[in-house]
Amino acid sequence: MKKIIALIALVAVGVVGFKGWQYYQETYQGVTAYALVPDTVPEKVQTVDDSGNKIDGWSSYDYQLTFVKADGSTQQLEYELSNSDPTPLRPGAIVKAEISQKRVIEGPNEVPQDKVPAEVLKKLQ
């Protein structure tokens, strides 16, 4: 009986460990990707937290960006640029970011066209 309980506990720990590793990989392990900023600046809106409560003194620009990775694959992600006085991304600019399967991890930061890989630049334009 003790062996069965130990085996069940070991399997449960293995499943939880695997799911935790999988979540980490999907959420925090990123790759470099590039996106073309839309020509229209989104409307500046009041920033709200995850609970839907307004954050006083903060506003946001909500972007929908299509990122192109070095392997040529594309991924569309939402990006909220929030601050007490945010400056919108420059329309038509190319930005570089670290992205995971679920979110933008770092960036996006504007980069010159000559710093973008040729295959990625072709897909962006």
Phi, psi and omega per residue, in radians:
M1 nan -0.746 3.135
K2 -1.095 -0.613 3.139
K3 -1.162 -0.679 3.136
I4 -1.153 -0.783 3.122
I5 -1.107 -0.730 3.110
A6 -1.103 -0.712 3.117
L7 -1.134 -0.760 3.108
I8 -1.101 -0.746 3.114
A9 -1.108 -0.711 3.131
L10 -1.124 -0.745 3.103
V11 -1.125 -0.735 3.130
A12 -1.093 -0.766 3.108
V13 -1.095 -0.693 3.108
G14 -1.109 -0.760 3.140
V15 -1.144 -0.792 3.127
V16 -1.107 -0.737 3.107
G17 -1.080 -0.760 3.122
F18 -1.118 -0.780 3.133
K19 -1.107 -0.667 3.083
G20 -1.127 -0.752 3.107
W21 -1.112 -0.747 3.135
Q22 -1.087 -0.771 3.108
Y23 -1.063 -0.776 3.130
Y24 -1.057 -0.783 -3.141
Q25 -1.078 -0.756 -3.105
E26 -1.265 -0.496 -3.010
T27 -1.739 -0.661 -2.965
Y28 -2.061 -0.228 3.096
Q29 -1.557 2.036 -3.018
G30 -2.027 2.924 3.032
V31 -2.248 2.745 3.106
T32 -1.344 2.350 3.122
A33 -2.527 2.789 -3.101
Y34 -2.188 2.607 3.120
A35 -2.475 2.676 3.048
L36 -1.716 2.148 -3.128
V37 -1.219 2.338 3.134
P38 -1.014 2.675 -3.115
D39 -1.222 -0.390 3.125
T40 -1.827 2.347 3.100
V41 -1.384 2.254 3.112
P42 -1.130 2.788 3.139
E43 -1.141 2.430 3.085
K44 -1.344 2.180 -3.081
V45 -2.177 2.831 3.071
Q46 -1.170 2.297 3.121
T47 -1.314 2.377 3.068
V48 -2.169 2.617 3.107
D49 -1.467 -3.077 -3.098
D50 -1.105 -0.387 3.123
S51 -1.518 -0.105 -3.127
G52 1.601 0.087 3.121
N53 -1.464 2.408 3.128
K54 -1.195 2.471 3.069
I55 -1.765 1.938 -3.068
D56 -1.062 2.344 3.067
G57 1.430 0.004 -3.139
W58 -2.009 2.559 3.048
S59 -2.394 2.926 -3.006
S60 -2.471 2.717 2.913
Y61 -2.046 2.178 -3.128
D62 -1.783 2.014 -3.112
Y63 -1.851 2.602 2.976
Q64 -2.021 1.833 -3.061
L65 -1.952 2.423 3.048
T66 -1.792 1.928 -3.101
F67 -1.593 2.517 3.052
V68 -2.018 2.183 3.134
K69 -1.565 2.934 -3.111
A70 -1.063 -0.515 3.135
D71 -1.398 -0.014 3.100
G72 1.653 -0.157 3.135
S73 -1.314 2.687 -3.136
T74 -2.035 2.699 3.117
Q75 -2.607 2.271 3.128
Q76 -1.724 2.245 3.139
L77 -2.354 2.636 3.003
E78 -1.517 2.526 3.100
Y79 -2.430 2.188 3.131
E80 -1.849 2.042 3.105
L81 -1.672 1.835 -3.037
S82 -2.099 2.558 3.132
N83 -3.057 3.051 3.055
S84 -1.261 -0.506 3.064
D85 -2.554 1.314 -3.040
P86 -1.251 2.534 3.031
T87 -1.807 2.147 -3.096
P88 -1.156 2.757 3.049
L89 -1.147 2.576 -3.107
R90 -1.237 2.141 -3.138
P91 -1.000 2.345 3.109
G92 1.475 -0.062 -3.132
A93 -1.365 2.768 3.036
I94 -1.773 2.290 -3.131
V95 -2.074 2.640 3.125
K96 -2.033 2.429 -3.132
A97 -2.626 2.778 2.949
E98 -1.679 2.142 -3.106
I99 -2.204 2.616 3.013
S100 -1.888 -2.993 3.108
Q101 -1.195 -0.376 -3.036
K102 -1.962 -0.420 -2.998
R103 -2.767 2.944 2.991
V104 -1.440 2.126 -3.090
I105 -1.548 -0.783 -3.103
E106 -2.502 2.380 -3.131
G107 1.722 -2.783 0.040
P108 -1.430 2.538 3.105
N109 -2.158 2.423 -3.119
E110 -1.154 2.418 3.089
V111 -2.296 2.612 3.075
P112 -1.236 2.701 -3.091
Q113 -1.040 -0.578 -3.095
D114 -1.254 -0.180 3.092
K115 -1.669 -0.006 -3.124
V116 -1.700 2.299 3.089
P117 -0.956 2.496 -3.039
A118 -1.013 -0.750 -3.119
E119 -1.139 -0.662 3.121
V120 -1.189 -0.760 -3.131
L121 -1.045 -0.680 3.105
K122 -1.060 -0.763 -3.130
K123 -1.219 -0.524 -3.120
L124 -1.273 -0.542 -3.046
Q125 -1.802 nan nan
